[in-house]
Amino acid sequence: MNIYLSQLILEVTRQCNMSCEHCMRGDAQNIHMTTEIIDRVLDAVQDHGIGSVTFTGGEPTLNVPIIQYFVDQVKNRKISVGSFFVVTNGKVESVDLVHTLIDLYAHCDEKEMSGLVCSHDAYHEWVEEPRLYPALKFFRPEGHGPEKDEYIIQEGRAYDNGIGSRKLLTEELEYEEYDADYVCVSSTLHVAANGNIMSGCDFSFDRVDRDKIGNIHKQSLKTIIARRIKYLKRRETV
């Protein structure tokens, strides 16, 4: 089975250089994504590619080498990528991240959909306006983050601190089978820094670990998705 991922999220690290009270992820963890995880993801999409990839965390600037590894691999393997998206807290402007994203931008098929955004809102620790990132064509100056308390997702530290009111339900895998050998995963596929796989995004580390559909260190991504599809089909017939 070959797979096309419409929306891939790579949780490149669970480390963070902030400790925001409203963080939906929860307390930071000393876990970085490894090259093995990247290889296993790309093995599954070798023939069909990725629609969009989001690099998240934690704080993604704390593991730029794994983002660069992803870029090097999709180029070397000739895997198509439509676009990318990165949200950073902006506390550290990374020259290495700039070079890496320029490299990926050149590789993308839908460049206009790509973006680098800084989280600037009333709930984050204050940081100076970035000086390096605005020079990038794909930088989005409007910022990213909740404007009101009711927009905050009540997960992780936000839940612990009684902040926010948005509650998300765990999403189920959505897919389309084009033939026996080709499956398009149309829902968001979240790959955690510890290898756990989950459908959907914007959940706490604890939720991802609890509601995972598999772990890529233990089984291939193709096996995890095939097993989930089999489960969903069986559930439909009950």
C-alpha positions in Angstrom: 0.0 0.0 0.0 1.3 3.5 -0.9 0.0 6.5 0.9 -0.6 10.2 0.1 -0.8 12.4 3.2 -3.0 15.5 2.7 -1.9 17.1 5.9 1.1 16.0 7.9 2.0 17.4 11.3 5.5 16.7 12.6 6.0 17.4 16.3 9.7 17.9 16.0 10.2 18.4 19.7 8.4 18.5 23.0 10.9 21.0 24.5 10.0 24.7 24.8 11.7 27.8 25.9 8.5 29.3 27.3 6.0 28.1 29.9 2.7 29.7 28.9 -0.2 29.2 31.2 -2.6 28.6 28.3 -0.4 26.1 26.4 -2.6 23.3 25.0 0.4 20.9 24.8 1.0 20.8 28.6 4.3 20.8 30.4 7.4 20.6 28.1 9.2 17.2 27.8 12.8 16.5 27.0 12.0 14.6 23.8 13.2 15.4 20.3 12.0 13.7 17.1 14.6 11.4 15.6 15.7 10.8 12.0 14.3 7.3 12.2 10.8 8.7 12.5 11.3 10.9 9.5 12.6 8.0 7.5 9.7 5.8 8.4 7.2 8.5 7.5 8.8 9.2 4.1 9.1 5.4 3.4 5.3 5.3 3.4 4.8 8.3 1.1 7.7 7.6 -1.3 5.5 7.3 -4.4 2.7 9.8 -3.7 4.0 12.6 -1.5 2.6 15.1 1.0 0.1 17.9 0.5 1.2 20.1 3.4 3.6 19.6 6.3 3.4 21.6 9.6 6.4 21.6 11.9 5.2 22.0 15.5 6.3 21.4 19.1 7.0 22.4 21.7 9.0 25.1 20.1 10.2 24.0 16.6 13.3 26.3 16.6 14.7 24.0 19.3 15.1 21.1 16.8 16.0 22.7 13.4 18.3 19.9 12.5 15.4 17.5 12.2 13.5 19.9 9.9 16.7 20.2 7.8 16.9 16.4 7.7 13.3 16.2 6.5 14.1 18.8 3.7 17.2 16.9 2.6 15.3 13.6 2.5 12.3 14.8 0.5 14.7 16.4 -2.0 17.0 13.3 -2.2 14.0 10.9 -2.5 12.2 13.2 -5.0 9.1 13.3 -2.8 6.7 16.0 -3.7 5.6 18.5 -1.0 2.8 21.0 -1.6 3.5 23.5 1.1 4.7 24.0 4.7 3.7 25.9 7.8 5.6 26.8 11.0 4.5 28.6 14.1 7.3 29.8 16.4 7.1 31.8 19.6 9.8 34.1 18.1 11.9 34.1 21.3 14.9 33.0 19.3 15.3 34.0 15.6 17.1 31.1 14.0 19.3 31.7 11.0 19.5 28.0 10.5 15.7 27.8 10.4 15.6 30.6 7.8 18.1 28.7 5.5 16.2 25.4 6.0 12.8 26.9 5.2 14.1 28.7 2.1 15.4 25.4 1.0 12.0 23.7 1.5 10.2 26.7 -0.1 12.2 26.1 -3.3 11.1 22.5 -3.3 7.4 23.1 -2.7 4.8 22.8 -5.5 2.3 25.3 -3.9 4.7 27.9 -2.5 2.0 30.5 -2.0 0.3 28.3 0.6 3.5 28.2 2.8 4.0 30.3 5.9 6.1 31.1 8.9 4.2 32.8 11.7 5.1 34.1 15.1 2.8 33.7 18.1 2.0 37.2 19.3 -1.0 37.5 21.6 -1.9 38.6 25.1 -1.3 35.1 26.5 2.3 34.6 25.4 5.4 35.9 27.0 6.4 39.2 25.4 9.2 39.1 22.9 10.6 41.7 20.6 9.2 41.9 17.1 11.3 39.7 14.8 13.8 41.4 12.5 15.0 38.5 10.4 11.9 36.6 9.6 9.9 39.5 7.9 12.5 39.5 5.1 11.2 36.1 4.0 8.6 36.0 1.3 6.6 33.4 3.2 6.5 35.2 6.5 3.0 36.1 7.7 3.2 39.3 9.8 -0.4 39.0 11.1 0.8 36.7 13.9 -0.9 33.6 15.3 -2.7 32.9 18.6 -5.9 33.3 20.5 -7.5 36.7 20.7 -10.0 35.9 23.4 -10.3 33.5 26.3 -13.1 31.5 24.6 -10.8 30.8 21.6 -8.2 29.0 23.8 -8.3 25.2 23.5 -8.9 23.7 26.9 -6.1 21.1 26.7 -2.8 20.7 28.5 -1.8 23.6 30.8 -4.9 25.6 29.8 -7.0 22.8 31.3 -4.9 22.6 34.4 -5.2 26.4 34.9 -8.9 26.7 34.1 -8.2 28.9 31.0 -10.3 28.8 27.9 -13.5 27.0 26.9 -12.9 25.3 23.5 -13.1 21.6 23.8 -12.0 19.4 21.0 -13.0 15.8 20.3 -10.5 13.3 19.2 -10.7 13.0 15.4 -11.0 9.8 13.5 -8.8 8.9 10.5 -10.4 9.9 7.2 -9.2 8.3 4.0 -10.0 7.5 0.4 -9.0 4.2 -1.3 -8.3 4.7 -5.0 -7.2 1.1 -5.6 -5.7 -1.8 -3.6 -2.3 -0.1 -3.5 -3.1 3.6 -3.1 -4.7 5.3 -0.1 -5.1 9.0 0.4 -5.3 10.0 4.1 -7.4 13.1 3.9 -7.5 14.0 7.6 -4.6 15.5 9.5 -2.0 13.0 10.6 -0.1 13.9 13.7 3.4 12.3 14.2 4.6 13.0 17.7 8.2 13.4 18.8 8.1 10.0 20.6 6.7 8.2 17.5 3.0 8.1 18.5 0.6 8.5 15.6 -2.8 10.3 15.9 -5.4 11.7 13.6 -6.0 15.4 14.2 -4.1 18.3 15.8 -4.2 20.8 18.6 -4.2 18.2 21.4 -2.1 17.9 24.5 0.9 15.7 24.7 -1.0 13.5 27.1 -4.0 13.2 24.8 -1.8 12.2 21.8 -0.1 9.6 23.9 -3.4 8.3 25.3 -5.4 8.2 22.0 -2.7 7.2 19.6 -3.5 4.7 16.8 0.0 3.3 16.8 3.7 4.1 17.3 6.0 4.3 14.3 8.9 2.9 16.3 6.9 -0.4 16.7 5.2 -0.6 13.3 5.5 1.0 9.9 3.2 3.9 9.1 1.7 1.8 6.3 0.9 -1.0 8.8 -0.6 1.5 11.3 -2.9 3.1 8.7 -3.9 -0.2 7.1 -4.8 -1.6 10.5 -6.9 1.5 11.4 -8.7 1.4 8.0 -9.5 -2.3 8.7 -10.9 -1.4 12.1 -13.0 1.4 10.7 -14.4 -0.8 8.0 -15.3 -3.5 10.5 -17.0 -0.9 12.8 -19.1 0.2 9.8 -20.6 -3.2 9.4 -21.6 -3.6 13.0 
